[in-house]
């Protein structure tokens, strides 16, 4: 049986939430901690589910604005899920959550139609930044990754995402050669 949890910090008399979010991960600690971090936004309605089939059913039935999905879930991987979501014509934007620190992996996810990539250990403010950026039509990549390397991976596959790929600016230290 599907475990769907709907959370909202708004009162019934208030305006509906401006962002409907689905969080899906087999790992309950990851799923609930991300859902709790997202619930901190008063304008967000968060739904949580524990596997890929439940996530797909929720996306098709209710069409959340954004789905945050773990790379590896029971029943369906994030790659399989996004393929089925796109084939069904759902407008839900999909952000994958992973522990893989690889520009090659990010390129693979973008080629398959993902709208963003988050590391599972990112601070809360970066999760909120990613949600805002993707909701506005962008494609979010964490600042620890090099945009040029991701673009190189996309060029190798001769694929360009339909939206802007952006990594937020980060400070770099000057290297001194001796």
N, C-alpha and C positions, 0 to 999 in steps of 0.2 A: 504494500500500500504506500502510496506517495506521502511523503512528509512535507507539507508545504506550510511555511510559517509566514504570515503577513504581519508586518510591523509598521507602525506609523506613529509619529509624535504629534500629529495634528488632531485637533478636536473635531468631532463630527460636524460641527457648525462652520468650520473653516473651509477655505477654498481647497480644492483637490491638490494633491502634491504635483509639483512641476516636473518631477523625475520619478519614473517607475523603474525599479531596479530589481533584477534577479541575480542572486548569488548562488552558484552551484558548485559544490565540491563534495567528494566522498568523505574527506577528512572533516569530521565535525568541528574540531578546534579551528581549522582554517576557515570553514564556512561561517561559523558563528562569530568569530572574531572580526572578519571582514564585514559581516552583516551589522555587527554592533558599531563598528567604525562608521559605516554608512548611515546608520540610524541617527547619528549625531547631527546630520543635516535635517533640519525640521521640514524641508520641502521634499523629502524623499520617502517614497513608499518602498520598503524592502521585502522581497519574497525570497525565501531560502529553500533549496531542495538538495537532496543528497546524491542524485545520480543523473547520468546523461539523459535517460529516457524521461525522467520527471522534468528535467530542464527543457527538453524538446517539447513536451506536452504543454508546459506552462507558456513557452514562447509562442507556440502556434495558437493556443487558446486565448491568451490574454495580451500578447504583443507588448511586453515591457519595452521601455525605451532603450535600455542597455542591459546586457547580460554579462556578468563577470563569471567566467567559468574556469575551473581548474583544468590544466592541460590533460591530466589523467583522472578520469572519473570512472565509476563503475558503469558498465553497459556501453557507453559511448565516449570516445576521446573528444577533446575540443575540436580537432580537425574534422572528425566525422559529424559532430554537432553542427558546425558552421556550414558544412556542405549541405546538410539536410535543411537547415534554416534558410539558406539562400535558395535551394531548390523549391522550397515551399513559398517563396516570394515574401517572406516576413521582413519587415523593415527594421527589426531589432538589431542594434549595433552590438557586436560581440567583442569583448576584451578577454584575452586569455591570461590566466594567472599561473605562473610557473616558477620553478627554482632554477631553471636553466639559464646560465649566463653566456649566451651565445648569439652573436649577430646572425649566424647562419640559421639558427632556429627561428629568430624573429623574421628573417626573410621568408622562411618557409610558411610561417603563419600568415604573413601579409599576402603572399601569393595565393593563399587559400581563401582570402576574403575577411580576415580578422580586422577589427577596427582599432585594436590597441593591444599592448602587451604590458603586463605588470609583473614584477618580481614578487614572490610571496612574502618577502620580508621588507617591503617598502613601507616607509612611514605614512601615517594617516593623511598628512597634507598632500602627499603625492597621489594617493588614491583619489582624493577629492579633486585634485588638479586634472587627473586623467578623466574622471567622470565629466567634468565641465568641458574639457577639450573635445572629447568624443561626442558629447551631446551637441556641441556647436558644429559638428561635422568634420573634425580633425581626426587624425590617426595618432594615438599617443604611444611613445616609446620612452622608457625611463632614461634619465640623463646620464646614467653610467655607460650607456652604449654609444658607439660612434656612428653617427648618421651616415658618414661616407662608406663605412664598411657594410651597412645594411643596404644602401643603394647599390653597392657593387654586387651583393648577392642577388638583388632584384634584376640588375642588368644581365647577370650570368644566365638567369632564367628567362630573360627578355620579357619581363613582366613589370608593369608600373602600377602601383595602387591608384585607384580613382580619386583619392583624397590626399591631402598634404600629410607627409610624414614629418613629424617634428620631435626633436628632443629638446627639452628646455635647456636654456643656456646654463653652463656650469663654469666655475672658475678653474683656470688652468695655471699651474705654476710654470714659470719660465725655466727652461733647462739650460744650464751653462755648461759648455764644453770646455774641457781643460786640455 
